[in-house]
């Protein structure tokens, strides 16, 4: 193998330059690696401001006290009463200590609504199929918690069950625009159902949320992802081997409720800020790829002799090699002694 050898003094300059540049690359890497955590905090701070009312405070001040979430809450309850009220079912009672949202945590024009009141009458919060049976090539698709890691739906992993099993759990069938919340294992994951899964079903590890048309589904989506709501879900989670939140606690989850107009404004602002964060995240990913190749680029430049200027006053590398060869020739060769013969 042949290696290009620069003069000794140039080697020293290359080593010094490499140390300085690679230190800067390491510093840059550490700063870039910290940005995803900062963006996660940024997104959570947006959602915290959204559900506390501070994100839309200027909008609310401009529209006066006529914008009142309490009136919307009264309307939602009236719609449920007209439809016959909430069925008790066999759900466990909610854990009162977990649902600790206070009116002090929101503007006076807002109200505290429980999730079951926000859902559409006739489509209550429910879980789905207990045992989907063997996977089928053709059948009714059903969504598992594993199908939406990180709140992102992966359509390629969707499995199918039989029409007979789907019929047994027809109460849990999905419509486009429904929300799906994970309630066992990884509690708190959330997705919005796309049009291509209209009529699909769900498993017992998820809960379907069909939001009332009088409420913004997107607002409820963001409110459920806010850390304050996620904390209340964690507080209501029970179990040892498989941890989960019972359907009674899901129905009792508290949502800060502004007027519909303010909900729409909050959604607009959240999505605008999240889009900015997404753009920054994409730029960071590109920058990280470039930084990952920067070290090899610097080393390649060093070995091509392009990293530092060459000095004609440096002793040529050929003279250095000649001196090394002469030292090796002059060095005494080690004597090889005979191995002593062992006597037995």
C-alpha positions in Angstrom: 0.0 0.0 0.0 1.3 3.4 -1.0 0.8 6.4 1.3 1.4 10.0 0.3 3.9 11.4 2.8 4.2 15.2 3.2 7.2 16.9 4.8 7.4 16.5 8.6 6.7 20.2 9.3 3.7 20.0 7.0 2.5 16.9 8.9 2.5 19.0 12.0 0.5 21.8 10.4 -2.0 19.3 9.0 -2.4 17.7 12.5 -2.9 21.1 14.1 -5.4 22.1 11.5 -7.3 18.8 11.8 -7.5 19.1 15.5 -9.0 22.6 15.2 -11.4 21.7 12.4 -12.6 18.4 13.9 -13.2 20.1 17.3 -15.4 22.7 15.5 -17.3 19.8 13.7 -17.9 18.1 17.1 -19.2 21.4 18.5 -21.5 21.8 15.5 -22.8 18.3 15.8 -23.7 18.7 19.5 -25.6 21.9 18.7 -27.4 20.3 15.8 -28.3 17.2 17.9 -29.8 19.5 20.5 -32.3 21.2 18.1 -34.9 18.3 17.9 -35.3 18.5 21.7 -35.7 22.3 21.5 -38.3 21.9 18.8 -40.2 19.3 20.9 -40.3 21.8 23.8 -41.4 24.6 21.3 -44.3 22.5 20.1 -45.4 21.6 23.6 -45.1 25.3 24.7 -47.5 26.1 21.7 -50.0 23.6 22.9 -49.7 24.7 26.5 -50.5 28.3 25.4 -53.3 27.0 23.2 -55.2 25.2 26.0 -54.5 28.0 28.5 -55.9 30.7 26.3 -52.7 32.8 26.1 -52.1 31.8 22.4 -55.3 33.5 21.3 -55.5 36.2 24.0 -55.2 39.1 21.6 -57.9 37.6 19.4 -60.2 37.2 22.3 -59.6 40.8 23.5 -60.4 42.1 20.0 -63.7 40.2 19.9 -65.0 41.0 23.4 -67.0 39.0 25.9 -69.6 37.9 23.4 -67.2 35.0 22.5 -68.3 32.6 25.3 -67.4 28.9 25.5 -69.9 28.4 28.3 -72.8 28.8 25.8 -71.3 26.2 23.5 -71.0 23.8 26.5 -74.7 24.3 27.3 -75.6 23.6 23.7 -73.5 20.4 23.7 -75.2 19.1 26.9 -78.6 20.0 25.5 -77.9 18.0 22.3 -77.1 14.9 24.4 -80.1 15.3 26.6 -82.3 15.6 23.5 -80.8 12.4 22.2 -81.6 10.5 25.4 -78.5 11.3 27.5 -75.3 9.2 28.0 -75.7 5.5 28.3 -74.1 4.2 31.5 -72.8 0.9 30.0 -70.4 -1.2 31.9 -67.5 1.3 32.1 -65.7 1.7 35.4 -66.2 4.9 37.3 -63.6 7.6 36.5 -60.6 8.3 38.8 -61.6 11.6 40.3 -58.1 12.5 41.4 -56.8 12.3 37.8 -59.3 14.9 36.5 -58.0 18.0 38.2 -58.4 20.8 35.5 -59.5 24.0 37.2 -61.3 27.1 35.8 -58.3 29.0 37.2 -56.3 27.4 34.4 -58.2 29.2 31.6 -59.9 32.5 30.6 -63.2 33.3 32.3 -65.0 33.0 28.9 -64.1 29.3 28.6 -65.6 26.3 30.3 -64.5 22.8 31.3 -66.1 20.1 29.1 -65.7 16.4 29.6 -64.8 14.4 26.4 -68.1 12.5 26.3 -70.1 15.8 26.0 -67.9 16.9 23.1 -68.6 13.7 21.1 -71.5 13.4 18.8 -74.8 12.1 20.3 -75.4 8.5 19.1 -71.7 7.9 18.6 -70.3 7.5 22.1 -66.7 6.9 23.0 -66.0 3.2 22.6 -63.3 0.6 22.3 -63.3 -2.0 19.5 -62.6 -5.6 18.6 -61.5 -7.9 21.5 -60.1 -10.7 19.3 -59.7 -9.9 15.6 -59.0 -13.6 14.6 -56.5 -14.7 11.9 -55.2 -12.1 9.5 -57.1 -12.1 6.2 -56.0 -11.0 2.7 -59.5 -9.6 2.1 -61.8 -8.3 4.8 -62.5 -5.3 7.0 -59.4 -3.3 8.0 -58.9 -2.6 11.7 -56.4 -0.2 13.4 -54.1 -1.2 16.2 -52.0 1.0 18.5 -48.9 -0.3 16.5 -50.3 1.3 13.4 -49.8 4.8 14.6 -46.5 5.2 16.3 -45.6 8.8 17.1 -49.1 9.9 16.2 -48.5 9.0 12.5 -50.7 6.5 10.8 -48.9 3.8 8.8 -51.4 2.5 6.2 -49.1 -0.3 5.0 -49.3 -2.2 8.3 -53.1 -2.2 8.5 -54.5 -5.8 9.1 -58.0 -7.2 8.1 -60.6 -9.1 10.0 -63.7 -11.0 8.9 -67.1 -9.3 8.2 -68.6 -11.5 11.0 -66.2 -10.2 13.6 -66.6 -6.6 12.4 -70.4 -7.0 12.6 -70.1 -8.0 16.3 -68.3 -4.7 17.0 -70.1 -2.5 14.5 -70.5 0.1 17.3 -66.8 0.9 16.9 -66.8 1.5 13.1 -64.9 4.6 12.0 -65.9 7.5 9.9 -63.5 9.9 8.2 -62.5 12.7 10.6 -62.9 10.6 13.8 -60.1 10.7 16.3 -58.5 7.5 17.5 -56.8 7.4 21.0 -54.6 4.7 22.3 -55.8 3.5 25.7 -53.6 0.5 26.5 -49.8 0.0 26.3 -48.7 3.3 24.9 -51.5 5.5 26.3 -52.1 8.9 24.7 -51.2 8.3 21.0 -53.7 10.1 18.7 -54.6 10.2 15.0 -57.3 11.6 12.8 -58.9 9.0 10.5 -58.4 9.6 6.8 -61.1 9.1 4.2 -59.6 5.8 3.0 -60.3 4.1 6.3 -64.0 5.1 6.3 -65.9 2.0 7.7 -62.7 0.4 9.2 -62.8 -0.9 12.8 -60.5 -0.7 15.8 -59.2 -2.9 18.6 -59.8 -2.9 22.3 -56.5 -1.0 22.8 -58.0 2.1 21.2 -60.9 4.4 21.7 -62.9 6.1 19.0 -63.8 9.7 19.4 -66.5 11.1 17.1 -66.4 14.8 17.8 -69.6 16.8 17.5 -69.9 19.0 14.4 -70.4 22.0 16.7 -66.9 21.6 18.0 -63.6 21.7 16.0 -62.2 18.2 15.7 -58.7 19.7 15.1 -59.0 21.8 18.3 -59.8 18.7 20.3 -56.9 16.9 18.6 -54.4 19.5 19.7 -56.0 19.8 23.2 -55.6 16.0 23.7 -51.9 16.2 22.7 -51.2 19.0 25.1 -48.9 17.9 28.0 -51.5 19.0 30.6 -54.1 16.6 29.1 -51.5 13.8 28.6 -50.5 14.2 32.3 -54.2 13.7 33.3 -54.3 10.5 31.1 -51.1 9.2 32.8 -52.6 9.9 36.2 -55.7 7.8 35.2 -53.6 4.9 33.8 -53.8 1.7 35.8 -52.3 -1.8 35.6 -49.0 -3.7 36.0 -48.3 -6.1 33.1 -50.4 -4.1 30.6 -51.1 -0.5 31.6 -54.1 1.3 30.3 -56.8 3.9 30.9 -60.4 2.6 31.3 -63.1 3.9 29.0 -64.8 5.7 31.9 -61.7 7.8 32.4 -61.5 8.5 28.7 -65.1 9.8 28.7 -64.3 11.9 31.8 -61.2 13.6 30.3 -61.5 17.3 30.7 -61.0 19.7 27.7 -60.8 23.5 28.1 -63.6 24.7 25.9 -63.5 28.1 24.2 -66.2 29.3 21.6 -66.1 27.6 18.2 -64.8 30.8 16.6 -61.9 30.9 19.0 -61.2 27.2 18.5 -60.8 27.8 14.8 -58.4 30.7 15.5 -56.4 28.6 17.9 -56.1 25.8 15.3 -55.0 28.2 12.7 -52.2 29.6 14.9 -51.1 26.2 16.2 -50.9 24.8 12.6 -49.0 27.9 11.4 -46.4 27.6 14.2 -46.1 23.8 13.8 -45.5 24.3 10.1 -42.7 26.6 10.9 -41.2 24.0 13.3 -41.6 21.3 10.6 -39.7 23.5 8.1 -36.9 24.1 10.6 -36.8 20.4 11.4 -36.4 19.5 7.7 -33.5 22.0 7.4 -31.9 20.6 10.5 -32.1 17.1 9.0 -30.4 18.3 5.8 -27.7 20.1 7.8 -27.1 17.0 9.9 -26.5 14.9 6.8 -24.0 17.4 5.6 -22.2 17.5 8.9 -22.1 13.7 9.0 -20.1 13.8 5.7 -17.9 16.8 6.7 -15.4 14.8 8.8 -14.6 12.5 5.8 -14.4 15.5 3.5 -11.9 17.2 5.8 -9.7 14.1 6.0 -9.8 13.5 2.3 -8.7 17.1 1.7 -5.8 16.6 4.2 -4.6 13.5 2.5 -4.7 15.2 -0.9 -2.4 18.0 0.4 -5.1 20.7 0.1 -5.8 21.4 3.8 -2.8 23.6 4.6 -0.4 25.7 2.4 2.8 24.0 1.5 6.1 25.7 2.4 9.0 25.3 0.0 11.4 25.7 2.9 10.2 22.5 4.5 12.6 19.5 4.3 11.4 17.3 1.5 9.7 14.1 2.5 12.2 12.2 0.4 15.0 13.2 2.7 13.0 12.2 5.7 12.4 8.7 4.2 16.2 8.4 3.4 17.0 9.2 7.0 14.5 6.6 8.2 16.0 4.0 5.9 19.5 4.8 7.0 18.5 4.5 10.7 16.9 1.1 10.1 20.1 -0.2 8.3 22.4 1.1 11.0 20.3 -0.3 13.8 21.8 -3.5 15.3 19.8 -6.6 14.4 18.5 -8.5 17.4 20.3 -11.7 18.1 18.4 -14.9 18.0 19.5 -17.4 20.7 18.8 -21.0 20.8 16.0 -22.2 23.0 17.3 -24.0 26.0 16.8 -27.8 26.0 14.6 -28.8 28.8 15.7 -31.9 30.8 13.1 -34.3 31.9 
